């Protein structure tokens, strides 16, 4: 892949970010399903008593392992642009800032041969990258939640398919919702992740003589 696209190719970063996001979601999705079910319960009307009970109930009553991955398809459809765009946007902004504003956004590395992005700039780039990616992928996040909670809703049969889950809410509502608390939390998480993610401190832009 490196030989085909190049080590610093933006396409390779987009693909790598998408693959990383899909892999992480695939491994942790059943836990996200359990979290959604437990959080949706009304006080005094608990259907589930804990993580293990939730998993057993879903597995035995709703169709085995497949039931634990309800809403997985919109999650993948949303994760590909989300993870890919967030990594790509961050790397692109990092290069632009170091190239055009090295004195404000860069700091000299330990060997003194180049510049690395300083912490405030990393927070800024990470926050913007996360906000952009979340805004684009948010309709799929809404569809995922509706499909996960379909069995606990009176009209849950309407949310068994991706197209139906998205059509039930206007696009304006979906876009406006991404500006709420969920997107703010994602913004903070991305700022922290891109600031302290492993390997980022090894990125060096050589100082031009």
C-alpha positions as CSV (number, residue, x, y, z in Angstrom):
1,X,0.0,0.0,0.0
2,X,2.9,2.4,0.8
3,X,4.6,1.6,-2.5
4,X,1.3,2.2,-4.4
5,X,0.1,5.4,-2.7
6,X,3.3,6.8,-1.1
7,X,4.2,7.2,2.5
8,X,2.7,10.7,2.9
9,X,-0.3,10.1,0.6
10,X,-3.5,11.7,1.8
11,X,-5.5,8.8,0.3
12,X,-3.5,6.3,2.4
13,X,-4.2,8.2,5.6
14,X,-7.9,8.3,4.7
15,X,-7.9,4.5,4.1
16,X,-5.9,3.8,7.2
17,X,-8.2,5.9,9.4
18,X,-11.3,4.2,8.0
19,X,-9.8,0.7,8.5
20,X,-8.8,1.5,12.0
21,X,-12.3,2.8,12.9
22,X,-14.1,-0.2,11.3
23,X,-11.8,-2.6,13.2
24,X,-12.4,-0.9,16.5
25,X,-16.2,-0.8,16.1
26,X,-16.4,-4.5,15.0
27,X,-14.6,-5.6,18.2
28,X,-16.6,-3.4,20.6
29,X,-20.0,-3.2,19.1
30,X,-21.8,-5.7,21.4
31,X,-20.7,-3.6,24.4
32,X,-22.2,-0.5,22.7
33,X,-25.4,-2.3,22.2
34,X,-25.5,-3.2,25.9
35,X,-24.7,0.4,26.9
36,X,-27.6,1.7,24.7
37,X,-30.1,-0.7,26.2
38,X,-29.1,0.0,29.8
39,X,-29.1,3.8,29.2
40,X,-32.6,3.7,27.6
41,X,-34.3,2.0,30.5
42,X,-36.8,4.1,32.5
43,X,-36.3,4.3,36.3
44,X,-38.6,1.7,38.0
45,X,-39.2,-0.2,34.8
46,X,-35.9,-2.0,34.4
47,X,-35.8,-4.8,31.8
48,X,-32.1,-5.5,32.3
49,X,-30.1,-5.8,35.5
50,X,-26.6,-5.6,34.3
51,X,-24.1,-6.2,31.4
52,X,-24.2,-10.0,31.6
53,X,-28.0,-10.1,31.9
54,X,-28.4,-7.7,29.0
55,X,-26.1,-9.8,26.7
56,X,-27.8,-13.1,27.7
57,X,-31.3,-11.7,27.2
58,X,-30.5,-10.2,23.8
59,X,-28.7,-13.4,22.7
60,X,-31.5,-15.8,23.7
61,X,-34.6,-13.7,22.9
62,X,-33.6,-11.7,19.8
63,X,-31.6,-14.0,17.6
64,X,-28.2,-15.0,18.9
65,X,-25.0,-13.3,17.9
66,X,-26.7,-11.4,15.1
67,X,-28.9,-9.6,17.6
68,X,-25.9,-8.2,19.3
69,X,-25.0,-6.5,16.1
70,X,-28.3,-4.7,15.4
71,X,-27.5,-1.4,13.8
72,X,-24.0,-2.5,12.7
73,X,-24.5,-1.6,9.0
74,X,-25.3,2.1,9.6
75,X,-22.4,2.1,12.1
76,X,-20.0,0.9,9.4
77,X,-21.4,3.3,6.8
78,X,-20.9,6.2,9.3
79,X,-17.6,5.0,10.7
80,X,-15.8,5.0,7.3
81,X,-16.3,8.7,6.6
82,X,-16.0,9.6,10.3
83,X,-12.7,7.9,11.0
84,X,-11.3,8.5,7.5
85,X,-12.2,12.2,7.5
86,X,-11.0,12.9,11.1
87,X,-7.5,11.4,10.4
88,X,-7.3,13.0,7.0
89,X,-8.4,16.5,8.2
90,X,-6.1,16.4,11.2
91,X,-3.1,15.5,9.1
92,X,-3.9,18.0,6.4
93,X,-4.4,20.9,9.0
94,X,-1.2,19.9,10.7
95,X,0.8,20.2,7.5
96,X,-0.8,23.6,6.6
97,X,-0.1,25.1,10.0
98,X,3.5,24.0,10.1
99,X,4.0,25.2,6.6
100,X,2.4,28.6,6.9
101,X,2.5,29.4,10.7
102,X,5.6,27.6,12.0
103,X,6.4,30.3,14.6
104,X,2.9,30.2,16.2
105,X,2.0,26.5,15.8
106,X,5.3,24.7,15.8
107,X,7.9,23.9,18.3
108,X,11.4,22.5,17.7
109,X,11.9,18.8,18.2
110,X,14.4,17.3,20.6
111,X,17.1,16.9,18.0
112,X,16.6,20.5,16.7
113,X,16.3,19.4,13.1
114,X,12.6,20.1,12.5
115,X,9.3,21.2,13.8
116,X,6.4,19.4,15.5
117,X,2.9,20.7,16.2
118,X,2.6,22.3,19.7
119,X,-0.2,21.2,22.1
120,X,-2.7,24.1,21.6
121,X,-2.5,23.6,17.8
122,X,-3.1,19.9,18.2
123,X,-6.2,20.6,20.3
124,X,-7.5,23.0,17.7
125,X,-6.8,20.6,14.7
126,X,-8.2,17.6,16.6
127,X,-11.4,19.5,17.6
128,X,-12.1,20.8,14.1
129,X,-11.4,17.4,12.5
130,X,-13.7,15.6,14.9
131,X,-16.5,18.2,14.5
132,X,-16.4,18.0,10.7
133,X,-16.4,14.2,10.6
134,X,-19.2,13.9,13.2
135,X,-21.4,16.4,11.4
136,X,-21.1,14.3,8.2
137,X,-21.7,10.9,9.8
138,X,-24.3,11.9,12.4
139,X,-27.4,10.7,10.4
140,X,-25.9,7.1,10.5
141,X,-25.4,7.5,14.2
142,X,-29.1,8.3,14.7
143,X,-30.1,5.2,12.5
144,X,-27.8,3.0,14.6
145,X,-29.4,4.1,17.9
146,X,-32.9,3.5,16.6
147,X,-32.0,0.1,15.3
148,X,-30.4,-0.9,18.6
149,X,-33.4,0.2,20.7
150,X,-36.1,-1.0,18.3
151,X,-37.1,-3.9,20.6
152,X,-37.7,-1.4,23.5
153,X,-39.9,1.0,21.4
154,X,-43.6,0.8,20.7
155,X,-43.0,1.4,16.9
156,X,-39.7,-0.4,16.8
157,X,-40.7,-2.4,13.7
158,X,-40.1,0.9,11.7
159,X,-36.4,0.9,12.6
160,X,-35.3,-2.6,11.6
161,X,-33.7,-1.4,8.4
162,X,-31.2,1.4,7.7
163,X,-33.3,3.3,5.2
164,X,-36.4,3.2,7.4
165,X,-34.5,4.4,10.4
166,X,-33.1,7.4,8.6
167,X,-36.4,8.3,6.8
168,X,-38.3,8.6,10.1
169,X,-36.5,11.9,11.0
170,X,-36.1,14.9,8.7
171,X,-32.5,15.6,7.5
172,X,-32.7,19.1,9.1
173,X,-33.4,17.5,12.5
174,X,-30.5,15.1,12.1
175,X,-28.1,17.9,11.1
176,X,-29.2,20.1,13.9
177,X,-28.9,17.3,16.5
178,X,-25.2,16.9,15.8
179,X,-24.6,20.3,17.4
180,X,-25.9,19.0,20.7
181,X,-24.1,17.4,23.7
182,X,-23.2,14.3,21.9
183,X,-21.1,16.1,19.3
184,X,-19.6,18.3,22.0
185,X,-18.4,15.2,23.8
186,X,-17.0,13.8,20.5
187,X,-15.2,17.1,20.0
188,X,-13.5,16.9,23.4
189,X,-12.5,13.2,22.8
190,X,-11.0,14.0,19.4
191,X,-9.0,16.9,20.9
192,X,-7.5,14.7,23.5
193,X,-6.9,11.7,21.2
194,X,-5.1,13.7,18.5
195,X,-3.0,15.5,21.1
196,X,-1.7,12.4,22.8
197,X,-2.1,9.6,20.2
198,X,1.0,7.3,20.0
199,X,3.4,8.1,17.2
200,X,2.3,11.7,16.6
201,X,5.3,13.1,18.4
202,X,7.6,11.4,15.8
203,X,6.1,13.4,13.0
204,X,8.7,16.0,11.9
205,X,8.7,18.7,9.3
206,X,12.2,19.5,8.3
207,X,13.2,23.2,8.7
208,X,14.0,24.7,5.3
209,X,17.3,26.5,5.3
